[in-house]
Amino acid sequence: MSRIVWKGPFIDEKIYSNIKKNTVICSRNLIITPNLIGLNFLVHNGKNLLSVKILEDMIGHKFGEFSFTRKKFSFKKKKTWVKK
């Protein structure tokens, strides 16, 4: 769900004051703006801090979209018993 247009994007002043550092821990609901391109951020996914590098395609999205909270599911291969 997007934020109301007249309010503008959610921007945290703490992040912009610490931009000069290489990595900054930030919240998942912060919107990515053009001045963050090329920087690395640490985003918490509920268990770990994941490193996210900002690219041009990410502008307008939120940090939470790039730090997944669940593992990818894959079926395990069944063992077939062969008599020798």
mmCIF file of the C-alpha atoms, coordinates in Angstrom:
data_MODEL
# 
_entry.id   MODEL 
# 
loop_
_atom_site.group_PDB 
_atom_site.id 
_atom_site.type_symbol 
_atom_site.label_atom_id 
_atom_site.label_alt_id 
_atom_site.label_comp_id 
_atom_site.label_asym_id 
_atom_site.label_entity_id 
_atom_site.label_seq_id 
_atom_site.pdbx_PDB_ins_code 
_atom_site.Cartn_x 
_atom_site.Cartn_y 
_atom_site.Cartn_z 
_atom_site.occupancy 
_atom_site.B_iso_or_equiv 
_atom_site.pdbx_formal_charge 
_atom_site.auth_seq_id 
_atom_site.auth_comp_id 
_atom_site.auth_asym_id 
_atom_site.auth_atom_id 
_atom_site.pdbx_PDB_model_num 
ATOM 1  C CA . MET A 1 1  ? 0.000  0.000   0.000   1.00 0.00 ? 1  MET A CA 1 
ATOM 2  C CA . SER A 1 2  ? 1.503  3.328   -0.984  1.00 0.00 ? 2  SER A CA 1 
ATOM 3  C CA . ARG A 1 3  ? 1.718  6.464   1.079   1.00 0.00 ? 3  ARG A CA 1 
ATOM 4  C CA . ILE A 1 4  ? -0.680 9.361   0.416   1.00 0.00 ? 4  ILE A CA 1 
ATOM 5  C CA . VAL A 1 5  ? 0.753  11.689  -2.246  1.00 0.00 ? 5  VAL A CA 1 
ATOM 6  C CA . TRP A 1 6  ? 0.295  14.930  -0.342  1.00 0.00 ? 6  TRP A CA 1 
ATOM 7  C CA . LYS A 1 7  ? 2.349  13.595  2.602   1.00 0.00 ? 7  LYS A CA 1 
ATOM 8  C CA . GLY A 1 8  ? 5.334  12.784  0.397   1.00 0.00 ? 8  GLY A CA 1 
ATOM 9  C CA . PRO A 1 9  ? 7.811  9.925   0.841   1.00 0.00 ? 9  PRO A CA 1 
ATOM 10 C CA . PHE A 1 10 ? 8.843  8.690   4.294   1.00 0.00 ? 10 PHE A CA 1 
ATOM 11 C CA . ILE A 1 11 ? 12.383 9.936   4.934   1.00 0.00 ? 11 ILE A CA 1 
ATOM 12 C CA . ASP A 1 12 ? 14.292 9.416   8.186   1.00 0.00 ? 12 ASP A CA 1 
ATOM 13 C CA . GLU A 1 13 ? 16.600 12.317  9.109   1.00 0.00 ? 13 GLU A CA 1 
ATOM 14 C CA . LYS A 1 14 ? 18.943 9.960   11.009  1.00 0.00 ? 14 LYS A CA 1 
ATOM 15 C CA . ILE A 1 15 ? 19.749 8.092   7.803   1.00 0.00 ? 15 ILE A CA 1 
ATOM 16 C CA . TYR A 1 16 ? 20.579 11.249  5.857   1.00 0.00 ? 16 TYR A CA 1 
ATOM 17 C CA . SER A 1 17 ? 22.808 12.573  8.645   1.00 0.00 ? 17 SER A CA 1 
ATOM 18 C CA . ASN A 1 18 ? 24.807 9.280   8.620   1.00 0.00 ? 18 ASN A CA 1 
ATOM 19 C CA . ILE A 1 19 ? 25.053 8.896   4.812   1.00 0.00 ? 19 ILE A CA 1 
ATOM 20 C CA . LYS A 1 20 ? 28.785 9.626   4.802   1.00 0.00 ? 20 LYS A CA 1 
ATOM 21 C CA . LYS A 1 21 ? 29.394 6.259   6.490   1.00 0.00 ? 21 LYS A CA 1 
ATOM 22 C CA . ASN A 1 22 ? 29.597 3.284   4.125   1.00 0.00 ? 22 ASN A CA 1 
ATOM 23 C CA . THR A 1 23 ? 26.911 1.169   5.789   1.00 0.00 ? 23 THR A CA 1 
ATOM 24 C CA . VAL A 1 24 ? 23.937 2.338   7.801   1.00 0.00 ? 24 VAL A CA 1 
ATOM 25 C CA . ILE A 1 25 ? 21.289 0.248   9.506   1.00 0.00 ? 25 ILE A CA 1 
ATOM 26 C CA . CYS A 1 26 ? 17.918 1.454   8.312   1.00 0.00 ? 26 CYS A CA 1 
ATOM 27 C CA . SER A 1 27 ? 14.254 0.628   8.660   1.00 0.00 ? 27 SER A CA 1 
ATOM 28 C CA . ARG A 1 28 ? 12.355 -1.468  6.154   1.00 0.00 ? 28 ARG A CA 1 
ATOM 29 C CA . ASN A 1 29 ? 9.705  1.203   5.497   1.00 0.00 ? 29 ASN A CA 1 
ATOM 30 C CA . LEU A 1 30 ? 12.134 3.902   4.323   1.00 0.00 ? 30 LEU A CA 1 
ATOM 31 C CA . ILE A 1 31 ? 11.621 4.910   0.676   1.00 0.00 ? 31 ILE A CA 1 
ATOM 32 C CA . ILE A 1 32 ? 14.703 4.885   -1.574  1.00 0.00 ? 32 ILE A CA 1 
ATOM 33 C CA . THR A 1 33 ? 15.517 8.286   -3.089  1.00 0.00 ? 33 THR A CA 1 
ATOM 34 C CA . PRO A 1 34 ? 17.960 9.198   -5.904  1.00 0.00 ? 34 PRO A CA 1 
ATOM 35 C CA . ASN A 1 35 ? 20.679 10.541  -3.587  1.00 0.00 ? 35 ASN A CA 1 
ATOM 36 C CA . LEU A 1 36 ? 21.155 7.043   -2.080  1.00 0.00 ? 36 LEU A CA 1 
ATOM 37 C CA . ILE A 1 37 ? 22.321 5.416   -5.351  1.00 0.00 ? 37 ILE A CA 1 
ATOM 38 C CA . GLY A 1 38 ? 25.549 3.449   -5.017  1.00 0.00 ? 38 GLY A CA 1 
ATOM 39 C CA . LEU A 1 39 ? 25.490 3.221   -1.218  1.00 0.00 ? 39 LEU A CA 1 
ATOM 40 C CA . ASN A 1 40 ? 25.327 0.036   0.874   1.00 0.00 ? 40 ASN A CA 1 
ATOM 41 C CA . PHE A 1 41 ? 22.815 -0.321  3.704   1.00 0.00 ? 41 PHE A CA 1 
ATOM 42 C CA . LEU A 1 42 ? 22.173 -2.984  6.323   1.00 0.00 ? 42 LEU A CA 1 
ATOM 43 C CA . VAL A 1 43 ? 18.483 -3.907  6.520   1.00 0.00 ? 43 VAL A CA 1 
ATOM 44 C CA . HIS A 1 44 ? 17.076 -6.138  9.254   1.00 0.00 ? 44 HIS A CA 1 
ATOM 45 C CA . ASN A 1 45 ? 14.924 -9.024  8.017   1.00 0.00 ? 45 ASN A CA 1 
ATOM 46 C CA . GLY A 1 46 ? 13.767 -10.198 11.445  1.00 0.00 ? 46 GLY A CA 1 
ATOM 47 C CA . LYS A 1 47 ? 16.744 -12.439 12.150  1.00 0.00 ? 47 LYS A CA 1 
ATOM 48 C CA . ASN A 1 48 ? 19.838 -11.077 10.396  1.00 0.00 ? 48 ASN A CA 1 
ATOM 49 C CA . LEU A 1 49 ? 21.130 -7.864  8.887   1.00 0.00 ? 49 LEU A CA 1 
ATOM 50 C CA . LEU A 1 50 ? 21.284 -8.145  5.099   1.00 0.00 ? 50 LEU A CA 1 
ATOM 51 C CA . SER A 1 51 ? 23.467 -5.914  2.956   1.00 0.00 ? 51 SER A CA 1 
ATOM 52 C CA . VAL A 1 52 ? 21.580 -4.063  0.214   1.00 0.00 ? 52 VAL A CA 1 
ATOM 53 C CA . LYS A 1 53 ? 23.347 -2.037  -2.482  1.00 0.00 ? 53 LYS A CA 1 
ATOM 54 C CA . ILE A 1 54 ? 21.157 0.681   -4.007  1.00 0.00 ? 54 ILE A CA 1 
ATOM 55 C CA . LEU A 1 55 ? 20.791 0.693   -7.806  1.00 0.00 ? 55 LEU A CA 1 
ATOM 56 C CA . GLU A 1 56 ? 18.869 3.040   -10.116 1.00 0.00 ? 56 GLU A CA 1 
ATOM 57 C CA . ASP A 1 57 ? 16.018 0.543   -10.565 1.00 0.00 ? 57 ASP A CA 1 
ATOM 58 C CA . MET A 1 58 ? 15.266 0.619   -6.827  1.00 0.00 ? 58 MET A CA 1 
ATOM 59 C CA . ILE A 1 59 ? 14.226 4.293   -6.670  1.00 0.00 ? 59 ILE A CA 1 
ATOM 60 C CA . GLY A 1 60 ? 10.705 4.702   -5.278  1.00 0.00 ? 60 GLY A CA 1 
ATOM 61 C CA . HIS A 1 61 ? 10.643 1.266   -3.636  1.00 0.00 ? 61 HIS A CA 1 
ATOM 62 C CA . LYS A 1 62 ? 11.078 0.515   0.068   1.00 0.00 ? 62 LYS A CA 1 
ATOM 63 C CA . PHE A 1 63 ? 14.082 -1.179  1.673   1.00 0.00 ? 63 PHE A CA 1 
ATOM 64 C CA . GLY A 1 64 ? 11.874 -4.020  2.919   1.00 0.00 ? 64 GLY A CA 1 
ATOM 65 C CA . GLU A 1 65 ? 11.249 -5.185  -0.640  1.00 0.00 ? 65 GLU A CA 1 
ATOM 66 C CA . PHE A 1 66 ? 14.918 -6.125  -1.023  1.00 0.00 ? 66 PHE A CA 1 
ATOM 67 C CA . SER A 1 67 ? 15.518 -7.949  2.267   1.00 0.00 ? 67 SER A CA 1 
ATOM 68 C CA . PHE A 1 68 ? 13.425 -11.092 2.223   1.00 0.00 ? 68 PHE A CA 1 
ATOM 69 C CA . THR A 1 69 ? 12.096 -12.431 5.515   1.00 0.00 ? 69 THR A CA 1 
ATOM 70 C CA . ARG A 1 70 ? 11.547 -16.015 4.354   1.00 0.00 ? 70 ARG A CA 1 
ATOM 71 C CA . LYS A 1 71 ? 13.793 -18.609 2.762   1.00 0.00 ? 71 LYS A CA 1 
ATOM 72 C CA . LYS A 1 72 ? 13.081 -19.941 -0.703  1.00 0.00 ? 72 LYS A CA 1 
ATOM 73 C CA . PHE A 1 73 ? 11.285 -23.267 -0.568  1.00 0.00 ? 73 PHE A CA 1 
ATOM 74 C CA . SER A 1 74 ? 12.642 -26.241 -2.461  1.00 0.00 ? 74 SER A CA 1 
ATOM 75 C CA . PHE A 1 75 ? 11.500 -29.836 -2.506  1.00 0.00 ? 75 PHE A CA 1 
ATOM 76 C CA . LYS A 1 76 ? 13.957 -32.381 -1.197  1.00 0.00 ? 76 LYS A CA 1 
ATOM 77 C CA . LYS A 1 77 ? 14.890 -35.216 -3.493  1.00 0.00 ? 77 LYS A CA 1 
ATOM 78 C CA . LYS A 1 78 ? 13.428 -38.580 -2.476  1.00 0.00 ? 78 LYS A CA 1 
ATOM 79 C CA . LYS A 1 79 ? 15.847 -41.356 -1.776  1.00 0.00 ? 79 LYS A CA 1 
ATOM 80 C CA . THR A 1 80 ? 15.210 -44.470 -3.825  1.00 0.00 ? 80 THR A CA 1 
ATOM 81 C CA . TRP A 1 81 ? 16.352 -47.720 -2.321  1.00 0.00 ? 81 TRP A CA 1 
ATOM 82 C CA . VAL A 1 82 ? 17.993 -50.074 -4.763  1.00 0.00 ? 82 VAL A CA 1 
ATOM 83 C CA . LYS A 1 83 ? 18.820 -53.648 -3.775  1.00 0.00 ? 83 LYS A CA 1 
ATOM 84 C CA . LYS A 1 84 ? 22.203 -54.852 -4.870  1.00 0.00 ? 84 LYS A CA 1 
# 
